[in-house]
């Protein structure tokens, strides 16, 4: 049986706006197993973005426990969070977030630069780009690539440090339907071929239908978790 790569227990996130207290997450608990494909859904204000920020080590919870690949994340300071984020989380964003003046190869090398990797950097970046079908585009800049190709570069960048989880925030939101379908096929194929744990935040039910499990949020609580 696969072990859990994510274990969340009674996770809460409270924001204070003047005298008002906003419970973005009101105490949620779940596990995600290694190699699982999970989508997170919910209306605006449900807590999706807050949960993604916590799972991606971009923020810390107000209270509760979050174990990521065996590391208790909730108690880490900002510097420690940055290290764990770089080592254990790969991000794919709706807007690609590529550096426009850098080549695809240089964009994919970035996480390794932050991790202090030197000698293997170019080779690993090239291999990552080849794995997403862009071996012949490594020296192209984002403006020379289609939207679908730019998102493939973003996927390669997210995978190059071999993270414990890959988080995709509306990964097809800025793509046409054909490119969006290709990116979903790419992500699911990566999951099948190398066992990447995949968490997709989405509004699109056609995307969530392709995942193994859906976690639905409403008002900071888990409304429904389906398999």
For each residue, the residues with C-beta under 8 A, 3 or more apart:
1:
2: 33 34 35 36
3: 33 34
4: 7 31 32 33 34 67
5: 32 33 34 36 68 69 164 165 197
6: 30 31 32 55 66 67 68 165 197
7: 4 31 65 66 67
8: 11 28 29 30 31 55 64 65 66 67
9: 29 64 65 66
10: 27 28 29 63 64 65
11: 8 25 27 28 29 51 54 61 63 64 65 66
12: 23 25 26 27 61 62 63 64
13: 23 24 25 47 50 54 59 61 62 220
14: 21 22 23 24 62
15: 21 22 24
16: 20 21 22
17: 20 22
18:
19:
20: 16 17
21: 14 15 16
22: 14 15 16 17
23: 12 13 14 26 220
24: 13 14 15 47 50 220
25: 11 12 13 28 47 50 51 54 61 220
26: 12 23 47 219 220 221
27: 10 11 12 64 220 221
28: 8 10 11 25 47 51 217 220 221 222
29: 8 9 10 11 222
30: 6 8 215 222 225
31: 4 6 7 8
32: 4 5 6 36 38 165 197 199
33: 2 3 4 5 36 197
34: 2 3 4 5 164 195 197
35: 2 191 195 196 197
36: 2 5 32 33 197 198 212 213
37: 188 191 197 198 200 210 211 212 213
38: 32 198 199 200 211 212 213 214 215
39: 199 200 201 202 207 208 211 213 214 215
40: 48 51 52 199 200 201 202 214 215 216 217
41: 48 201 202 203 205 208 214 215 216 217
42: 46 47 48 216 217 218 223
43: 46 218
44:
45: 219
46: 42 43 217 218 219 220
47: 13 24 25 26 28 42 50 51 217 219 220 221
48: 40 41 42 51 52 201 217
49: 52 53 201
50: 13 24 25 47 53 54 59 220
51: 11 25 28 40 47 48 54 55 217
52: 40 48 49 55 56 58 167 169 199 201
53: 49 50 56 58 59
54: 11 13 25 50 51 57 58 59 60 61 66 73
55: 6 8 51 52 66 68 89 165 167 199
56: 52 53 85 89 91 167
57: 54 68 73 76 81 82 84 85 88 89
58: 52 53 54 81 85
59: 13 50 53 54
60: 54 73 74 76 81
61: 11 12 13 25 54 64 66 74
62: 12 13 14
63: 10 11 12
64: 8 9 10 11 12 27 61 74
65: 7 8 9 10 11 72 74
66: 6 7 8 9 11 54 55 61 72 73 74
67: 4 6 7 8 70 71 72 73
68: 5 6 55 57 71 73 84 88 89 164 165
69: 5 88 164 165
70: 67
71: 67 68 76 84 88
72: 65 66 67 75 76
73: 54 57 60 66 67 68 76 81 84
74: 60 61 64 65 66
75: 72
76: 57 60 71 72 73 80 81 84
77: 80 81
78: 81 82
79: 82 83
80: 76 77 83 84
81: 57 58 60 73 76 77 78 84 85
82: 57 78 79 85 86
83: 79 80 86 87
84: 57 68 71 73 76 80 81 87 88 89
85: 56 57 58 81 82 88 89
86: 82 83 89 111 114 115 161
87: 83 84 115 161 163
88: 57 68 69 71 84 85 163 164 165
89: 55 56 57 68 84 85 86 163 164 165 166 167
90: 111 157 158 159 160 161 163 165 166 167
91: 56 97 158 166 167 168 169
92: 151 154 155 158 166 167 168 169 171 187
93: 96 97 154 169 170 171
94: 169 170 171 173 174
95: 174
96: 93 142 147 150 151 153 154 174
97: 91 93 154
98: 102 107 142 150 153 154 157
99: 102 106 107 110 142
100: 141 142 143
101: 141
102: 98 99 106 107 141
103: 106 107 138 139 140 141
104: 107 108 129 134 137 138 139 140 141 142 145 153 156
105: 108 109 122 125 126 129 138 139
106: 99 102 103 109 110
107: 98 99 102 103 104 110 142 153 157
108: 104 105 111 125 128 129 153 156 157 160
109: 105 106 112 113 121 122 125 160
110: 99 106 107 113 114 157
111: 86 90 108 114 115 157 158 160 161
112: 109 115 117 120 121 124 125 160 161
113: 109 110 116 117 121
114: 86 110 111
115: 86 87 111 112 161
116: 113
117: 112 113 120 121 124
118: 121
119:
120: 112 117 123 124
121: 109 112 113 117 118 124 125
122: 105 109 125 126
123: 120 126 127
124: 112 117 120 121 127 128 160
125: 105 108 109 112 121 122 128 129 138 156 160
126: 105 122 123 129 130 135 138
127: 123 124 130 131
128: 108 124 125 131 132 156 157 159 160
129: 104 105 108 125 126 132 134 135 137 138 152 153 156
130: 126 127 133 134 135
131: 127 128 156 159 190
132: 128 129 152 153 155 156 186
133: 130 152 186
134: 104 129 130 137 138 149 152 153 156
135: 126 129 130 138
136:
137: 104 129 134 140 145 149
138: 103 104 105 125 126 129 134 135
139: 103 104 105
140: 103 104 137 144 145 149
141: 100 101 102 103 104 144 145
142: 96 98 99 100 104 107 145 150 153
143: 100
144: 140 141
145: 104 137 140 141 142 149 150 153
146: 149 150 179
147: 96 150 151 174 175 176 179
148: 151 152 175 176 178 179 180 182 183
149: 134 137 140 145 146 152 153
150: 96 98 142 145 146 147 153 154
151: 92 96 147 148 154 155 171 172 174 175 179 183
152: 129 132 133 134 148 149 155 156 183 186
153: 96 98 104 107 108 129 132 134 142 145 149 150 156 157
154: 92 93 96 97 98 150 151 157 158
155: 92 132 151 152 158 159 183 186 187 190
156: 104 108 125 128 129 131 132 134 152 153 159 160
157: 90 98 107 108 110 111 128 153 154 160
158: 90 91 92 111 154 155 163 166
159: 90 128 131 155 156 162 163 166 190 196
160: 90 108 109 111 112 124 125 128 156 157
161: 86 87 90 111 112 115
162: 159
163: 87 88 89 90 158 159 166 196
164: 5 34 68 69 88 89 197
165: 5 6 32 55 68 69 88 89 90 196 197 198 199
166: 89 90 91 92 158 159 163 187 190 196 197 198 199
167: 52 55 56 89 90 91 92 199 201
168: 91 92 171 187 198 199 200 201
169: 52 91 92 93 94 201
170: 93 94 173 201 202 203 204
171: 92 93 94 151 168 183 184 187 200 202
172: 151 175 179 180 181 183 184 204 207
173: 94 170
174: 94 95 96 147 151
175: 147 148 151 172 179 180 183
176: 147 148 179 180
177: 180 181
178: 148 181 182
179: 146 147 148 151 172 175 176 182 183
180: 148 172 175 176 177 183 184
181: 172 177 178 184 185
182: 148 178 179 185 186
183: 148 151 152 155 171 172 175 179 180 186 187
184: 171 172 180 181 187 188 207 210
185: 181 182 188 189
186: 132 133 152 155 182 183 189 190
187: 92 155 166 168 171 183 184 190 191 198 200
188: 37 184 185 191 192 198 210
189: 185 186 192 193
190: 131 155 159 166 186 187 193 194 196 198
191: 35 37 187 188 194 195 196 197 198
192: 188 189
193: 189 190
194: 190 191
195: 34 35 191
196: 35 159 163 165 166 190 191
197: 5 6 32 33 34 35 36 37 164 165 166 191
198: 36 37 38 165 166 168 187 188 190 191 211
199: 32 38 39 40 52 55 165 166 167 168
200: 37 38 39 40 168 171 187 207 208 211
201: 39 40 41 48 49 52 167 168 169 170
202: 39 40 41 170 171 207 208
203: 41 170
204: 170 172 207 208
205: 41 208 209
206: 209 210
207: 39 172 184 200 202 204 210 211
208: 39 41 200 202 204 205 211 214
209: 205 206
210: 37 184 188 206 207
211: 37 38 39 198 200 207 208 214
212: 36 37 38 227
213: 36 37 38 39 225 226 227
214: 38 39 40 41 208 211 224 225 226
215: 30 38 39 40 41 222 225
216: 40 41 42 222 223 224 225 226
217: 28 40 41 42 46 47 48 51 220 221 222 223
218: 42 43 46 221 223
219: 26 45 46 47
220: 13 23 24 25 26 27 28 46 47 50 217
221: 26 27 28 47 217 218
222: 28 29 30 215 216 217 225
223: 42 216 217 218
224: 214 216
225: 30 213 214 215 216 222
226: 213 214 216
227: 212 213
